Structure formats: C-alpha cells, structure tokens
C-alpha cells in the first residue's frame, strides 16, 4: 500500500513549478473541432458502459500513487488484500463499484482516434480493470489519460477501443483513490447510549502534566427533593476537586463516536509506530465504562501544514492533525485537532467553582470556627414549611438574616486548584462544618489556611487540600459571624 505525503509544503519555488506544469498541460490539451465546437452545456451525456454492481467480481485500480484490487467477499461485501475486513469501509467499497460499473461521459470526443498520445493515453494517469461473476461479461480495462482543465474532465477510453470520451472529475474520483482510502474512519468507537453506557473513569496522560488527570464518576445521589451536588465527576487525581459537567463533557464523552480524517497504516510495524510518534506520544486517553470495558486512545506526533513566506523565506507551521491509535484497532489514523480535547484540557479549566452547597434543611447544625479554635454552633430545626434557628440554645429571631449568612457559607468559591501539602507557615484562619440529619452521613468540614505566597487562603475540604480563594472570603466570613451574633449587616461580597 502507498499513501501520499500528508505534510503540505507551499513555497515560491513550488508554486513556480506547479505553474509551469499547469501551463504545459493546458498547451498539450487537444484542441480539435470536436472539442472546441461542442461545449459541455451543448453536449448530450454518453454512456460508455453500464454493468450491474452485483455482477462485478473485482475492481483493480492503478494510478500514480497506488495499485490495489477490491474483491467481492459476499453479497454487498467487499475487501482488499491489505485491509482486514473489520477495518474496511463497505460503503466506500460499494460506491467505487457503483461508479466503476456505470461510466457516463460528458461527451464523445473522437471515434477511432489515431493519435492517442495527444490525449495522454501513452502515459496513463490511471487504469481501472473489472472482472465479473460467472463470466457474465468479458473482463474490462479502462484507461484515463490527461485532464482537460477547461472541461474539468478526463480523457477516457476502454483498452479495446480507440473511441475517446470526456468523463467528469466527479465520475472518476474512485480511479484516483488509494487502498487506505477504504479504511473505515467514522464512529471508530460506538456512539454513546444514554440507557446502557456509564463512564466510570477517564484518565489523561500528557508529557506536560506533573501527574495524570483522572476523573472518576461520583456515587449516585440518594433520591431527594433537592440536589446537593450538581456535578457527576470529581478529579480524583487532584484531591477530589469537583469537575464542572458543562466544561468536562467533551473530555468525559469525547471517545464515543470519534471519527478520523484519514488512515496512514494498517497493521503497522514497530518502525511505523515510531515514525508516527508513538514512541513519544503527545498523550494517552483511557476510558473505563460500564464497570470493566476499557478503551484507550494513543495520540502520536502532530501533523503540520508548512508554508514558506515568499518574502522572508521563513516557514510557518500549523498543526492540522495528530496521528492516533485505538486500543482495539491495529490502524494508525489521523484525527483532527478539534476532536482531541484531551490535548488541551487543563484541570483548572474544568473546575466546578461552587464545591459544597448542602440544602439548609438537610442540615442539623452549622458550626463556625475562628482562628483561635472557638466554635459557634447554629442549629436548624424543622423544614421549609415550619422552621426555627437556634444559637447557643436560644432562638434566633431574625431567620432571614441567618439564611443570608448560610447563603454566604455555601458561596465558598474555588478560584483555583491547589493541592500542595500544608506547611507550618500556613496558619489556620477559620472554617465551618455541616452536621447532617441523614443517618450515617459524615460531616463536611471546610477549613481555611493562610497562603505564604499571596493574598489568598488555602481551602481544605474534609482533610484534602483542594483550592484557593481570596483571603477576603475568610475575613468576610468572620465579619458576618460577628454580625450574626452581635448585630450588623450580612455581606455577600468578598
């Protein structure tokens, strides 16, 4: 199998060569009465031949870049020698067979042509050959000559006749294909089935990461009137920081239905894998679904479009794809950059900022702790219909004020990820905890520590160092606590 080079290079010299070649081709196009006096609009389309696709046994295509044979494997099933059946695109095979079996010309150019070289048949651009089932027809071989640029068509004849036709580009696309063009590229992983598929884990490995990014599905929430966690995944690699469902969707579900733009090797050798960058991959994605089904995508080297500036001679490179392999397919594909979100995602970019928002009437006690370790306990009694608030065993008269205070607590905001261990220099600034009514449910504890480097405070959730927020949040928390106990206004800004 052959494959055209995928790296495109445009330069002043290249453009000059291309221009000269185009001029030569135009000058050598036949200009005879039959072609000059008959425009494509005036001509009547001519059937060169028409065979039933079901009767075709094989189709051999030979062009400037490849030579291969498509063989019938069964009813509406086709294949080639070097592409295993499970990797072949049966629709593409069938389309080639349909087009090869029924060639229709834009016009008949010349009957019994004597000077075939004038049409490029001495150096064919492509040949196509067909054999048929049960000897229903004699084998057919066709020759594609040069291109008539004005007509956007090719000179075409059968081997056993000197009648010359013009056949449109679109009718002969199959004649210029390569064997690898018949590799299945769409939906390489089955599409997502919301009824039966559940993604349990996604792991992203990248050379620029200090550690892998791992997203794990959170346990299903109990059936309650109000949700307390509004996300489905946590970054277990980053001390269980929550991931935002709207921002992590492509990362979690991106492998489902993924399609490639090209294939460059089937059954690649170790040398092939090295050539396309799999000895030093750009990344690896692992998806675990439905408990035990594992799919891996290995992302190799980038593929560039290279353009040279005519004035400066400098080259500009643009990434137009990446080579990739799936764990269950022995094929090297090319994937478009926008189908590979795992190469650009950053943990902070998918962070869910509001990390703890319990419904007020699922909580028995809220305990606030100041920098000295002194505790202030507020008790919530009742439900949404009938309730009261107590502090230090006494009713709180202004329930609306407490609800505003509670609103400030659940607005604790993760402005950035931070997972470094605490040091003695990180001083405790305060915190709060929720004691839940639900039996056997553990308390949630949020603590704030000073940061050595900047005017932020470090947020520790249930013992895990997870986030940072402006230090003003903790300052305002203590001010609001004082207002709650001693009187004053509750502020939501910080």
Secondary structure, 3 states (H helix, E strand, C coil): CCCCCCCEEECHHHHHHHHHHHHHHHHHCCCCHHHHCCCCCCCCCEEEEECCHHHEEEEEEEECCCEEEEEEEECCEEEECCECHHHECHHHHHHHHHHHHEEEECEEEECCCCCHHHHCHHHCCEEEEEEEHHHCCCCEEEEEEEEECCCCEEEEEECCCCCEEEEEHHHCHHHHCCHHHHECCCCCCCCCCCCCCCEEEEEEECCCCCCCEEEEECCCCCCCCCCCCCCCEEEHHHCCEEECHHHHHHHHHCCCCCCCCEEEEECCCHHHHHHCCHHHCCEEEEEEECCCEEEEEEEEEEEEEEEECCCCCCEEEEEEEEEEEECCCCEEEEECHHHCHHHCCCHHHHECCECCCCCHHHEEEEEEEECCCCEEEEEEEECCCCEEEEECCEECCCHHHHHHHHHHHHCCECCEECCCCCCCCCCEEEEEEEEECCCCCCCEEEEEEECCCCCEEEEEECCEEEEEEEHHHHHHHHHHHHHHHHCCCCCCCC
